[in-house]
Amino acid sequence: MTTPKPVGRRLYESACQVIPGGVNSGTRYVGEPYSLAGAQGAYVTDADGARYLDYHAAFGAMLLGHNAPEVNGAVARSLDGVDLVGVGVGETEIEMARLVVELIPSAEMMIAAMSGSEATAQAIRLARAVTARPLIIKFQGCYHGWHDSVARNVISPAGRAYGRDPLSAGILDDALDSTLIAEFNDLGSVQALFEAHPERIAAVILEPIPHNVGALLPTQEFVEGLRSLTRKEGALLVFDEVITGFRHALGGYQQVCGVRPDLTSFGKAMGNGFPVAGLAGRRDLMERFDFDGGDVLLAGTFNGHPVSAAAAIATMTYLRDHPDFYTRTHTLGERMRLGLAGIADELGVAATVSGFGGVFVLYFASAPTLGYRDLLRNDNAAYLTFHRRMTDAGFLMLPMALKRNHVSGAHTEDDVERTLEAAHDVLKGMLAE
Ligand code: PMP
């Protein structure tokens, strides 16, 4: 039985009068009129008073947990300084860029943005400028933001759990046609596109782990192959680390796999819930943004905002100074994955567990789940039932099939054990029906 949400429903209905669809981002309303009224550590509370252990984590932005004192304290202190600069550069912007350059293996320079979509849009435009080529390659299942070049082929109709493909009306055919689609973990599909469009492809962009369809883990051969193929073909390799950055390792997934992309986009966890993003990469490429010597436009009233920069500095500094953070969250993530796999096995549920670090995913599909095509076997309805019942039991997860869940720095071993007990009960109940 779904917990009634009278206050949430009332708020949602009044929102619908002034906000189209009642939410400011499409995936924030999926089935239930939540309105969150409080958040602390690993927990959120809704306007109807229900408390949830939060694995949604605002799509992964909450890496240290909600209202982390280290970050919020730095943000509060930043309010005593300059509120916004319209000339020159602030100290915090420099410090933020210095930290990114220090921590991210392939970063030699960085530009600030306010969202992951802006960062990937800049990456794509820069790649086109540098190579003087029009096309890009993205992978089926990866999401890189809402802008025209990439708003397609995330979850496509045949296997979709929600949405449409392309993700939006109003995109020029030229923009859609300029984006070629390859299969993740299939180097041959990328090679074939390079052969079909010689010297026309500016960049290959990917989520190194496509977390927008859960967690497809890349083979080492695939990421290394992409590196040598793009180099050989004169195209740029762009890692979109908006989810994996700072979450899977201090230096992002590129640190884990040892492959150095030419450009990397960041966002989400970088500011632990505050709006901040960035694009980093090779100096010779990034210098094309130089307003004097370069020719690619870098603009944005709020770029490098003091609040955002303060949040990013505090988050990165905390992570750098607490290497045990990764050991802890990865151990909890592993416990969750092993626990869920054990439960599925014990109960005979046709499910596969995936994930990396603190991220865990329950696919309602039998193994293997290596590529997007495997995910077409996912029983979306079963996941949605699982999700609904877990939420009713007080565990907030992403309300969409094929999505991931996140262990943050605020979760404890006890939290994970309680989650596993609840998952056991929910799955057992589903099987008994
Ligand atoms: N890239 C990836 C990998 C993402 O997951 C997202 C957001 N889900 C984006 C880019 C876009 O970021 P934003 O929503 O901040 O524009």
Residues whose N, C-alpha, C, O or C-beta is under 5 A from the ligand:
A	BS01	PMP	S115 G116 S117 E118 Y143 H144 G145 E207 D240 V242 I243 G267
